[in-house]
Amino acid sequence: MPRRTATMLASLLMLIALLCAGVLIPVPYAEMSPGPTYNTLGEHDGEPVLQISGHKTYPTSGNLNMTTVRVTGSQYRMNLVEAVYGWLAHDNLVVPHSTLYPDDKTPDQLNQETAEEFSQSQESAKVAALKELKIPVGTRVVVASVVKGSPAEGALHAGDVIKAVDGTEIKQPGDVARLVTKHRPGQEVSFRVVPAKEAAAAEKEKRAPRQERTVNLVTGKAPDKRAVVGIQAGIDHTFPFTINIKLTDVGGPSAGLMFALGIVDKLTPEDLTGGKFIAGTGTIDDTGKVGPIGGIEMKTVAARSKGARFFLTPKDNCAAAARDTPKGLTLVKVDTIGDATKALEKIRKGDAASLPSCSTGR
């Protein structure tokens, strides 16, 4: 065989071997890419995303789209060819696998966390929206979690409403720990609670709870020698009417702002969007404060590809979003739900020039 032919054949075989290795050898990376967007004013799987009953609602138009990021699954291992393609792709981001899926957490634990974050974002969106509209929201102290193997296990349950400890009315979560730690380990402490199922039924039917019970527990000893019963107290909210958010296969907290705005729009005579296509992202807390999220660059791409012209951007994400803004998309900086409603007013009035912009820092 001529030397030149042999060299070319060897090179070809080596190239084939490298390509095979690139396809077969997994690498410790995962990929993030633009995900689907959902109009909070519209429908998903044939049902309205926002369902409100017990209060007057108003027609809406346009879009208030929440945005998502698509990620490779926790069990999927990219190969070298996919990783290189992802690095070269403009709209994708390849990151270490452990960034998305920490080694100290199982896939089930991560799924549970994102589901809980999504659920909490919905509750905070409801609270923030109603507060923005000056509609009163009630609060109550509940058992947020129970420590396995603690005195409270089997006696108190997550969702139980704590009415009193040792006969003293509970108004804040901190009251529970304060009253329990007045005891010494081994002493008895008394809880008066509304069981979680009764509390949920009463909330659903908009009535006062009909059932309370007294639970007596013998306190245990914490590592610092304080008396404990093994619960974490938290705040739950009660609403004057029913608001349900119907959206599946989505996790994490980043839809909070857009859910809140959708609720405000449905409860407001004024059409917030003026028929415009607006998308956005951002966590939200009970006070209406908007927080940053991950994957902002991919969310702006997803929004623009669906037709959005304006993107509500958390203040702390502005710098990253402005580095590579899709053509035709205006980034609007927001720090609170109030900022967002004011921006929507300017958009529907055609006053886009005065919007607080990520790119100009106004």
N, C-alpha and C positions, 0 to 999 in steps of 0.2 A: 504494500500500500504506500503511495507517495507520501512523503513527510507532511506536505501541506494538507492533504486530505485527512491524514491521521490527526493532525493538530486541530483541524476544524471539527472533526468528529469528537475528539476529546473535550473540546470546549463546549460543544453542543450537549454532550452527556453531562458535563459539570453543571451547565445552566439548568438542564432538566432536573438534576439532583438538588440544586439549590431551590428551584421552584417547588419541588416536592417537599423539601424540608420546610420551606416557608409556609406551605399549606398544612403540613402535618404537625409541626411543632407548635404547641400552645405558648403564648406569652402572657405575662401577668398584667394585662391591661384590660380596660373596659372602655366602651364608647358611649358618648352622649351625643344626641342629635335632636333637631327640632321635632317636637311631638305634636299631637293633635291639639286643636283649640276648641273651646266650647262656649257658645253664646249663653250667658246666664239668663238672658231674657227669652231664650228660645226653648226648644225641646231636645231631649236626649232619649233615644229608644222609645219614641212615641209618647213621652210624658214631659210636662213642663219641668224644667230644671228647678225652678222656684215655685213652690206651691204654698199659697197663703189662704187661710180660711179664718173666718171670725172677724175680719176687718175689711173695709172697702179697699179695693184695688183699682188701678187705672190702666188703660191701654198703654203699651210701650211700642217703640219702633227702633230701628237701627240695631246695633250690636254693642254688647259689653262682654267681650270675649276674654275668658281666662285662658292662660297658655300653659303648656306643659313641655317637659323634656323627656324624650325617649331614651332609655338606657338599656344596654345589653343585660341579660339576666344574670343573677348571682352565680348560677351553675355553669354559665357559658364561658368558655375560654377562647379568646380571639387567637387566631394564628398570626404569624408574622406578616403575611401578605395583607390581611385585613387591617392590622395595626398601621402598616405603612400607608395604605389607602386612606385610612381615617386621618392620619397626620397630614396628608396632602389635601384632603377635602376641605373646602373653605368653610362649610357650615357645621362640620362635626368637630368633636373634641375627644381625643384619646387621653385617658388618665390612668394612673395606677389602679389596679383592681381594688386594692385595699382602701382607696379613697371613697368608693361607693359602697363597698362591702367589707367593713372592718373584720379582721380575723377573730376578734373576741365576741362576735355576735353571729348567731345562726340566721339563715334565711327567714325562718319563721319569726324570730325576734325582730328582724328588720322590717318585715311585712307588718307586724303588729305595731311597731313604732310609727311607721308612715300612715297606717290606718288611724291610729290615735291622733296623730298630728292633723290629719284631714278632718276628723270629727271635731277636734277642738277648734280648728279654723272656722268651721261652720257655726259653732256656738258663738265664738267671738264676733263673727260677721253679723250675726243676728243682733247681738248686744250693741255693737258699734253703730249699726244702721238705725236701730230704734232710738238710741241716745242722740244721734244726729238729728232725728226727727222730733226730739223732745217727748218721746213716748216712754213712760215709766217702765223700768225693768226690775223685777224683784230678785232678791238674792236669798240664799239659805246655805247654811254650813252642812256639808255632807262628809261621809266617810269616802275619801278618795281612793284609798288602797288599804289592804290588810296584810301585815307581814306574816308569812308562813311560819307556823310553829309558835306564834305569839299568843298571849292570853285572849286576844280578840278573835283569833281564827275560829270560825264556825259560829261565833256569837254575834259579831257585827259583820256587815257585808258592804262592799262598795256600792254607793248610792243611797245607803241609809241616811236619812236626814237627822242630824243631831240637834235635838231641841234643848237639852239641858244636861249638865254634868253635876252630880251631887245636888240637884235641885236648883242650880244657878243657870239662868238662861244663857244660851250660847249665841253670840252675835257675830263673832269673827273666828276664823280657824285657829288663831293663836290662843283663844280662850280655852280651847280643849287641852292643849299641852300645859297651860298655866294651872288649870284646875287639877289635872292628873298628877303633876309633879309636886303638888302640895302634900301628897301622900308619901309614905315610905314604901319601898318595895315589900310586897307581901300583904299590904292593906287592900281593902275592898273599895272600889270606886263604882258609882252608879251612873249609868247612861239612860236618858230617856230619848227614844228615837222613833221616827216614822219609818217602817220598813221600806226598802227600796221599791218593791213592787207596788205598794200602796201609794208611795210618793209619785211614781211614774203614772199610775192610773189617775190620781188626782190632778196631776198636771195636764194630762191628755184631756180629761173631762172638764177642766177649768173649775174645780171645786176644792173645798177644804179637805184635807186628809181626814179619814174616819177612823183610823187605827193608829194607836201608839203603843209602845211596849217599853218595859224597863229591863235593862240588861245590867246585871251586877258582875263585875270582873275583879279578880285578884291581880293586882299589879305585879309586873315583873321588874327585873333590874337591868338597866342599860349599862354599857361599858363604863360610863362615867358615874354609875351608881344612882342615877335618877330613877324614879318610878315611871314605868311605861306600860302601855297596854298593847302596843303594836299596831297602831293605825296612823295613817296620814290624813289629816283633815283638809278639806278644800272648799271652794265656793262653787255652788251651782246656781244657775239663773232660772227664773220663772218668767214666762212671757204672757202678756195679756191676750194673746191670740196665737194661733198655730202657724208656724213657718217650717216647712219641710224642704230640704234640699236633696234632690234626686239626681245623683251622678255616680256612676260605678266605674271601677277600674282606674281610679285616680287616687293618689296618695300624697302625703306631705301637706305643709301649711300654706303654700304660696298662693292659693286661690282666694284667701280671705278678703282682700280688698275688692275683688271683682264680684264676689258673692254679696258683700255689703252694699255695693253700689247698685246691684241688681235689685236687692230688696228695697232700697230707697226709691228707685225708679218706679217699682210697682206700687208703692204706697204714696206716691206723689202725683198730684194732678199734672204738674209740669213734666213734659217729655224730656228726660235728662239728656238724651243723645241728639235730639233734633233729627233723627234718622241717620246719623253718621255711624260709620264703622269704627269703633274704638275698642282697642284691646289693652291688656295690662297684666300686671302681676304684683305681688307683694303680700307679705303676711299682715295681719291686723290684730291688735289686741282689743280688750274690752273698752279702752278709752278712745279708740279710733286711730291710734298711732300705727303708721305703716312701716314695716320692717323689710330688710333686704332678703333676697333669695339667691339661689344658685342657678347657673345656666342662663343668665340673662341674654347673652349673645344669641343663643339658640331660640329663645322665646321671641325675640324681636323678629328673627327670620321666619318663624312659624306664623306670627301674626301678620306680617306683610304678605306672605304667600297666600293667606286666606283673604286678603283684601283690606286689612286694617290701614287706616291713614294716620291714626294717632295711637301712641302707646304710653299708658300711664306707668311711670317708672319710679320705683322707690328711690328716694334721694341718695341713699348709700350705694345704689347700683348705677348711678348716672355715669360715672367716669368710665366704667367698663362698657356700658351700653353705647356710649358716644364714640368709642374707638372704632366701631365698625357698624354704623347704622345702615340698615337696608335703605336703598333709594326709594323715596316716596313716603317714608315713615317719619313722623314727627315725634320725638321723645318729649314727654311732658313730665317734669319733675314733681313728685308729690311726697309729702311727709306725713299727712293725716288724711282721714276721709273728708274733712272739710276742704283741704287743698284740692282733692279730686273733684268734689261737687262744684267748686268754683271754676276749675278748669273745664268741666263739662259745660258749664254755663257759657264760657267764652267760645268754646267750640261750636255750640249750637247757634250762637249769635254771629258766627263768622269772624270772630276776633282772634284768630290763631296767632297773630303777630305779637300779642301781649301775653302769650302763655309762658309759664316758667319753663325754660328749656334746659335740657341736660347739656346740650352742645355749647350754649352761650353762657351758662352759669347764671342767667337772670333769676 
